[in-house]
């Protein structure tokens, strides 16, 4: 069973596809919108929404549990993003060094022509 039981209960079983979420209020209800990463040309929805009555204790408890799980999920994906950022920065540094070396080499060739 998923460690994200509330989300699974709400039908969000593919937690790896969850990208971000937002919470808003409208007409006495809390609205939770969950953005999903879907492949291009997918027939699956890119988001799903849930509404919770503000005067219903059980629904408010479910909302709070869902938000806690979504927060945990998005923090985990942010950690993965940080690793990706570090990897990209290392690639940029490596490419800058290669370009610097090649430019120095070309400058030396230009000097040798004179």
C-alpha positions in Angstrom: 0.0 0.0 0.0 1.1 3.5 -0.7 2.7 5.6 2.0 0.3 8.4 0.8 -2.9 6.8 2.0 -5.1 9.9 1.8 -4.1 10.6 -1.8 -4.7 7.0 -2.7 -8.2 7.3 -1.1 -8.8 10.3 -3.3 -7.8 8.4 -6.4 -4.3 9.8 -6.8 -2.4 6.5 -7.0 0.4 7.6 -9.4 2.0 10.0 -7.0 5.2 10.2 -9.1 3.2 12.2 -11.7 2.2 14.9 -9.1 4.0 18.1 -10.0 2.5 20.7 -7.7 -0.7 21.7 -6.0 -2.7 24.8 -5.0 -5.3 25.5 -2.5 -8.0 28.2 -2.8 -11.4 29.0 -1.4 -14.7 29.6 -3.3 -18.3 29.7 -2.0 -17.7 28.2 1.3 -15.5 25.4 -0.1 -11.8 24.8 -0.1 -10.6 23.8 -3.6 -7.5 21.7 -4.0 -6.0 21.5 -7.5 -3.3 19.0 -8.2 -1.1 19.4 -11.3 0.2 16.2 -12.9 3.1 15.6 -15.3 1.7 13.8 -18.3 3.5 12.9 -21.5 2.7 15.1 -24.5 -0.3 13.9 -26.4 -1.5 12.0 -23.4 -5.3 11.4 -23.0 -4.9 11.6 -19.3 -5.7 14.9 -17.5 -3.0 17.3 -16.6 -4.7 18.3 -13.4 -7.5 17.2 -11.1 -9.5 19.2 -8.5 -11.1 18.3 -5.2 -13.5 20.4 -3.2 -14.0 20.2 0.6 -16.9 21.8 2.5 -15.5 24.2 5.1 -18.2 23.3 7.6 -17.6 19.5 7.4 -15.0 18.3 9.9 -14.3 15.0 8.2 -13.7 16.7 4.8 -11.4 19.3 6.5 -9.4 16.5 8.1 -9.1 14.8 4.7 -8.0 18.1 3.1 -5.3 18.7 5.8 -4.0 15.1 5.4 -3.9 15.5 1.6 -2.1 18.8 1.8 0.5 17.3 4.2 1.1 14.4 1.8 1.3 16.7 -1.2 3.8 18.9 0.7 5.9 15.9 1.4 5.8 14.8 -2.2 6.7 18.2 -3.6 9.6 18.5 -1.2 10.9 15.2 -2.3 10.7 16.2 -6.0 12.4 19.5 -5.1 15.3 17.5 -3.7 15.6 15.7 -7.0 15.5 19.0 -8.8 18.4 20.2 -6.6 20.4 17.2 -7.7 19.6 17.9 -11.3 20.6 21.6 -10.9 23.9 20.5 -9.4 24.5 18.1 -12.3 23.7 20.8 -14.9 25.9 23.4 -13.2 28.8 20.9 -13.3 28.1 20.3 -17.0 28.1 24.1 -17.6 31.5 24.4 -15.7 33.0 21.6 -17.8 31.7 23.2 -21.1 33.1 26.6 -20.1 36.5 25.1 -19.4 36.4 23.3 -22.8 35.4 26.5 -24.6 38.0 28.6 -22.8 40.7 26.1 -23.8 39.5 26.1 -27.5 39.4 29.9 -27.6 42.9 30.2 -26.2 44.0 27.7 -28.8 42.4 29.7 -31.6 43.9 33.0 -30.3 47.3 31.4 -30.4 46.8 30.3 -34.0 45.8 33.9 -34.9 49.0 35.2 -33.3 51.1 32.6 -35.1 49.7 33.8 -38.4 51.2 37.3 -37.9 
